[in-house]
């Protein structure tokens, strides 16, 4: 059995990734913070399709919770190796910087950037000892080109892009790969307030993408099919930016 952890794995892109990884014979650890109903719904869908998964509740922005819960799982399952980590959990608190409350800056950086460090650090040593692992970080179009009203979000995702490239250089010789996926306009709860008919005009493919299309790229990076790819940012944005 292969093992994968997906943070923020109960909704949106994380849900699609969890379902697709399970379809590719991974036992998926579905991380979530508070929405028990959505987490159980994702778990049920995987199990109903013949897949294998379990729920792992912790706040990715809280290092004590990450170390406590995830560290406990590792200690309790010494014969099981989490070889794929998808750092997907993220939030937005959009506002023009001049009006942005300090707490909105702090919460977005904590959830989107600090979590990458907290979760990856716990799993990194086992991956290095096994000389096998793939870390996939969910970034964003905003982290590549910027987006008005998203100084905090763009800063967090841009920082993860830089960290992805640097970590890939640090650990490549140990057989562990690190890549990022940068979605554009994807139909999820996070884009539910967008005017799709208006904004799709900005996209060369003239539509929003789906969470499943992003999940396919994530699963490719998790697999041996991408064994010579590390330190890369793969855009899934319909051609809006490259």
TORFIDO-220884 format. One record per residue (C-alpha): residue number from 1; residue in one letter; x, y, z. Coordinates in Angstrom, 2 decimals. Example, Ala and Ser with C-alpha at 12.3 -4.5 7.8 and 13.67 -1.06 7.14 Angstrom:
2
{atom 1 A {12.30 -4.50 7.80}}
{atom 2 S {13.67 -1.06 7.14}}
END
This chain:
242
{atom 1 X {0.00 0.00 0.00}}
{atom 2 X {1.24 3.47 -0.93}}
{atom 3 X {0.45 6.37 1.42}}
{atom 4 X {-0.30 10.01 0.64}}
{atom 5 X {-1.27 13.00 2.79}}
{atom 6 X {-3.41 15.79 1.35}}
{atom 7 X {-3.80 18.88 3.53}}
{atom 8 X {-7.13 20.63 3.14}}
{atom 9 X {-8.19 17.42 1.47}}
{atom 10 X {-11.92 17.49 2.12}}
{atom 11 X {-13.08 20.23 -0.26}}
{atom 12 X {-12.40 21.79 -3.64}}
{atom 13 X {-9.12 20.91 -5.28}}
{atom 14 X {-8.02 18.96 -2.19}}
{atom 15 X {-11.08 16.74 -2.44}}
{atom 16 X {-10.44 16.04 -6.13}}
{atom 17 X {-6.79 15.25 -5.40}}
{atom 18 X {-7.72 12.90 -2.55}}
{atom 19 X {-10.22 11.04 -4.73}}
{atom 20 X {-7.82 10.75 -7.66}}
{atom 21 X {-4.90 9.55 -5.52}}
{atom 22 X {-7.15 6.92 -3.97}}
{atom 23 X {-8.15 5.80 -7.47}}
{atom 24 X {-4.45 5.32 -8.19}}
{atom 25 X {-4.09 2.90 -5.26}}
{atom 26 X {-2.89 5.28 -2.56}}
{atom 27 X {-4.17 5.11 0.98}}
{atom 28 X {-5.01 8.78 1.44}}
{atom 29 X {-4.75 10.66 4.71}}
{atom 30 X {-7.36 13.39 4.31}}
{atom 31 X {-6.43 16.35 6.47}}
{atom 32 X {-9.08 18.86 7.50}}
{atom 33 X {-9.42 21.50 10.19}}
{atom 34 X {-13.08 21.92 11.12}}
{atom 35 X {-15.64 20.78 8.53}}
{atom 36 X {-16.31 17.24 9.72}}
{atom 37 X {-19.27 16.75 7.38}}
{atom 38 X {-17.28 17.56 4.24}}
{atom 39 X {-14.39 15.39 5.39}}
{atom 40 X {-16.67 12.42 6.02}}
{atom 41 X {-18.36 12.97 2.65}}
{atom 42 X {-15.00 12.84 0.85}}
{atom 43 X {-13.99 9.75 2.80}}
{atom 44 X {-17.29 8.04 1.97}}
{atom 45 X {-16.92 8.77 -1.74}}
{atom 46 X {-13.45 7.22 -1.77}}
{atom 47 X {-14.54 4.13 0.15}}
{atom 48 X {-17.70 3.71 -1.97}}
{atom 49 X {-15.47 3.63 -5.05}}
{atom 50 X {-13.31 0.91 -3.52}}
{atom 51 X {-10.51 3.19 -2.38}}
{atom 52 X {-8.69 3.42 0.94}}
{atom 53 X {-8.49 6.54 3.12}}
{atom 54 X {-8.76 7.93 6.62}}
{atom 55 X {-9.32 11.33 8.21}}
{atom 56 X {-6.61 13.28 10.01}}
{atom 57 X {-7.85 16.38 11.80}}
{atom 58 X {-5.38 19.15 12.60}}
{atom 59 X {-4.85 22.84 11.92}}
{atom 60 X {-1.95 23.15 9.46}}
{atom 61 X {-1.18 26.66 10.71}}
{atom 62 X {-0.54 25.38 14.25}}
{atom 63 X {2.85 23.69 14.53}}
{atom 64 X {2.00 21.99 17.84}}
{atom 65 X {-1.06 20.36 16.28}}
{atom 66 X {0.87 19.32 13.19}}
{atom 67 X {3.68 17.74 15.20}}
{atom 68 X {1.27 16.21 17.70}}
{atom 69 X {-1.27 14.65 15.34}}
{atom 70 X {0.89 13.86 12.33}}
{atom 71 X {3.85 12.85 14.47}}
{atom 72 X {1.60 10.53 16.46}}
{atom 73 X {0.33 8.88 13.27}}
{atom 74 X {3.90 8.26 12.11}}
{atom 75 X {4.92 6.83 15.49}}
{atom 76 X {1.85 4.58 15.57}}
{atom 77 X {2.47 3.30 12.04}}
{atom 78 X {6.21 2.60 11.83}}
{atom 79 X {5.79 0.23 8.87}}
{atom 80 X {3.87 2.78 6.79}}
{atom 81 X {5.65 5.41 4.71}}
{atom 82 X {3.92 8.58 3.52}}
{atom 83 X {5.67 8.98 0.20}}
{atom 84 X {3.44 11.71 -1.25}}
{atom 85 X {2.62 15.01 0.43}}
{atom 86 X {0.24 17.48 -1.18}}
{atom 87 X {0.39 20.83 0.61}}
{atom 88 X {-2.99 22.05 -0.54}}
{atom 89 X {-4.58 23.79 2.47}}
{atom 90 X {-5.04 27.50 1.89}}
{atom 91 X {-7.26 30.49 2.60}}
{atom 92 X {-7.89 33.95 1.15}}
{atom 93 X {-8.62 37.20 2.94}}
{atom 94 X {-8.81 39.60 0.01}}
{atom 95 X {-8.55 43.34 0.42}}
{atom 96 X {-6.51 46.22 -0.93}}
{atom 97 X {-3.35 46.46 1.14}}
{atom 98 X {-4.16 49.97 2.38}}
{atom 99 X {-7.31 48.57 4.02}}
{atom 100 X {-5.98 45.14 5.00}}
{atom 101 X {-6.17 44.30 8.73}}
{atom 102 X {-2.97 42.91 10.23}}
{atom 103 X {-4.82 39.76 11.29}}
{atom 104 X {-5.76 39.05 7.64}}
{atom 105 X {-2.11 39.27 6.64}}
{atom 106 X {-1.07 37.00 9.53}}
{atom 107 X {-3.77 34.36 9.01}}
{atom 108 X {-3.12 33.97 5.28}}
{atom 109 X {0.66 33.71 5.75}}
{atom 110 X {0.19 31.23 8.60}}
{atom 111 X {-2.18 28.95 6.69}}
{atom 112 X {-0.63 29.17 3.22}}
{atom 113 X {3.10 29.53 3.94}}
{atom 114 X {3.88 28.41 7.49}}
{atom 115 X {1.91 25.21 6.96}}
{atom 116 X {4.22 24.25 4.09}}
{atom 117 X {7.14 24.37 6.53}}
{atom 118 X {5.35 22.71 9.46}}
{atom 119 X {3.91 19.73 7.55}}
{atom 120 X {6.83 19.17 5.18}}
{atom 121 X {9.34 19.21 8.03}}
{atom 122 X {7.56 16.38 9.85}}
{atom 123 X {7.54 14.16 6.76}}
{atom 124 X {10.91 15.15 5.33}}
{atom 125 X {13.17 13.00 7.50}}
{atom 126 X {11.25 9.76 6.83}}
{atom 127 X {11.29 10.54 3.11}}
{atom 128 X {15.03 11.17 3.14}}
{atom 129 X {15.71 7.99 5.11}}
{atom 130 X {13.64 5.98 2.62}}
{atom 131 X {15.16 7.97 -0.26}}
{atom 132 X {11.72 8.21 -1.75}}
{atom 133 X {9.12 10.95 -1.77}}
{atom 134 X {7.26 13.55 -3.75}}
{atom 135 X {6.13 16.85 -2.26}}
{atom 136 X {3.61 18.82 -4.31}}
{atom 137 X {2.79 22.35 -3.21}}
{atom 138 X {-0.40 24.02 -4.37}}
{atom 139 X {0.45 27.58 -5.32}}
{atom 140 X {-1.45 30.00 -7.54}}
{atom 141 X {-1.54 32.23 -10.56}}
{atom 142 X {-1.55 35.08 -8.02}}
{atom 143 X {1.84 33.99 -6.73}}
{atom 144 X {3.27 34.16 -10.25}}
{atom 145 X {1.89 37.41 -11.64}}
{atom 146 X {0.19 39.17 -8.73}}
{atom 147 X {-3.46 40.07 -8.37}}
{atom 148 X {-4.93 43.34 -7.01}}
{atom 149 X {-6.54 42.81 -3.62}}
{atom 150 X {-4.39 39.76 -2.88}}
{atom 151 X {-1.11 41.13 -1.51}}
{atom 152 X {-1.23 38.64 1.38}}
{atom 153 X {-2.29 35.66 -0.77}}
{atom 154 X {0.20 36.45 -3.56}}
{atom 155 X {3.00 36.90 -1.02}}
{atom 156 X {2.26 33.54 0.58}}
{atom 157 X {2.09 31.66 -2.72}}
{atom 158 X {5.12 33.43 -4.18}}
{atom 159 X {7.10 32.45 -1.10}}
{atom 160 X {6.05 28.80 -1.46}}
{atom 161 X {7.22 28.88 -5.10}}
{atom 162 X {10.65 30.09 -3.98}}
{atom 163 X {10.73 27.51 -1.18}}
{atom 164 X {9.76 24.76 -3.63}}
{atom 165 X {12.73 25.51 -5.87}}
{atom 166 X {15.15 25.77 -2.96}}
{atom 167 X {14.03 22.61 -1.17}}
{atom 168 X {14.21 20.70 -4.45}}
{atom 169 X {17.89 21.65 -4.71}}
{atom 170 X {18.54 20.63 -1.10}}
{atom 171 X {17.10 17.13 -1.24}}
{atom 172 X {17.21 16.00 -4.86}}
{atom 173 X {20.28 13.83 -4.29}}
{atom 174 X {18.30 11.91 -1.66}}
{atom 175 X {15.65 10.88 -4.16}}
{atom 176 X {12.94 13.24 -2.92}}
{atom 177 X {11.29 15.56 -5.43}}
{atom 178 X {9.54 18.88 -4.78}}
{atom 179 X {7.26 20.58 -7.28}}
{atom 180 X {4.39 23.04 -7.33}}
{atom 181 X {1.11 23.30 -9.20}}
{atom 182 X {-0.26 26.77 -9.96}}
{atom 183 X {-3.98 26.75 -10.79}}
{atom 184 X {-5.64 29.67 -12.50}}
{atom 185 X {-9.41 30.17 -12.41}}
{atom 186 X {-10.77 26.84 -11.15}}
{atom 187 X {-14.41 26.15 -10.27}}
{atom 188 X {-14.31 25.77 -6.49}}
{atom 189 X {-15.78 27.46 -3.43}}
{atom 190 X {-12.90 29.95 -3.50}}
{atom 191 X {-13.97 31.24 -6.93}}
{atom 192 X {-17.71 30.92 -6.38}}
{atom 193 X {-18.11 34.70 -6.07}}
{atom 194 X {-16.36 35.39 -9.38}}
{atom 195 X {-18.34 36.44 -12.45}}
{atom 196 X {-17.36 33.44 -14.58}}
{atom 197 X {-18.93 34.71 -17.78}}
{atom 198 X {-16.97 37.94 -17.50}}
{atom 199 X {-13.65 36.54 -16.28}}
{atom 200 X {-13.44 33.61 -18.67}}
{atom 201 X {-12.80 36.16 -21.41}}
{atom 202 X {-9.35 36.61 -19.90}}
{atom 203 X {-8.59 32.92 -20.46}}
{atom 204 X {-7.38 31.76 -23.90}}
{atom 205 X {-9.30 28.48 -23.48}}
{atom 206 X {-12.38 30.60 -22.69}}
{atom 207 X {-13.48 28.71 -19.58}}
{atom 208 X {-12.70 28.04 -15.96}}
{atom 209 X {-10.86 24.82 -15.16}}
{atom 210 X {-12.09 22.01 -12.95}}
{atom 211 X {-10.63 20.63 -9.75}}
{atom 212 X {-10.28 17.27 -11.46}}
{atom 213 X {-8.01 18.78 -14.13}}
{atom 214 X {-5.71 20.09 -11.39}}
{atom 215 X {-5.81 16.73 -9.62}}
{atom 216 X {-4.58 14.96 -12.74}}
{atom 217 X {-1.44 17.12 -12.77}}
{atom 218 X {-0.87 16.57 -9.05}}
{atom 219 X {-1.14 12.81 -9.51}}
{atom 220 X {1.30 12.95 -12.41}}
{atom 221 X {3.83 14.71 -10.18}}
{atom 222 X {3.21 12.13 -7.46}}
{atom 223 X {3.93 9.25 -9.80}}
{atom 224 X {7.08 7.74 -11.28}}
{atom 225 X {6.02 9.18 -14.64}}
{atom 226 X {7.49 12.50 -13.44}}
{atom 227 X {10.64 10.95 -11.95}}
{atom 228 X {12.97 13.46 -13.66}}
{atom 229 X {10.97 16.54 -12.71}}
{atom 230 X {11.79 18.56 -9.59}}
{atom 231 X {11.86 22.22 -8.63}}
{atom 232 X {9.21 23.05 -11.22}}
{atom 233 X {5.99 25.06 -11.16}}
{atom 234 X {3.38 23.61 -13.50}}
{atom 235 X {0.60 26.02 -14.42}}
{atom 236 X {-2.96 24.81 -14.89}}
{atom 237 X {-4.58 28.04 -16.02}}
{atom 238 X {-5.99 27.67 -19.52}}
{atom 239 X {-3.20 29.76 -20.98}}
{atom 240 X {-3.90 32.94 -19.03}}
{atom 241 X {-0.28 33.22 -17.88}}
{atom 242 X {2.92 31.30 -18.43}}
END
